[in-house]
């Protein structure tokens, strides 16, 4: 092996080692792996303080002890939000008495329009176990960031605006830890049975 070939091999090995190190740092920062000796921290979820449809303060601490479903949306949503809340309502009904041992939260991403009275009127169309939560812009920004949810105000050509937002349902366990996204595109009894596993 000549000196030129040897130098190329050394440089290639150094380059590959740098790539592996860089990739490891990216994964660490993204929460995909934990540093040696560090406790694993949930990547989704966290503390919040909001107000429900009755004007009562609700925090993440009050939810502990019961698993819950959580969905971000807004009351002016034309299709995805009402259909998702209807499907969550069906799951709650399928749970029967066990529904009292869980929660379902609808957190608005449009606090400008979705005041507690607006949420209360809107949720009267769905199962009673659904709670609507709102807050000021900072509180909504904090909770969406904690749950890694996306939302954005989108102006409409005819005036006014709509909201673009994350449309998944989060399944959280009794300790407030994220379990997985909760699938609604299946038989309601199957969905209810999955939620019942975490009671």
Beta strands, then each sheet from edge to edge (+ up, - down):
strand 1: 49-52
strand 2: 57-59
strand 3: 68-73
strand 4: 103-108
strand 5: 130-134
strand 6: 151-155
strand 7: 161-165
strand 8: 169-172
strand 9: 178-181
sheet 1: 2+ 1- 5+ 4+ 3+ 8- 9+
sheet 2: 6+ 7-
end
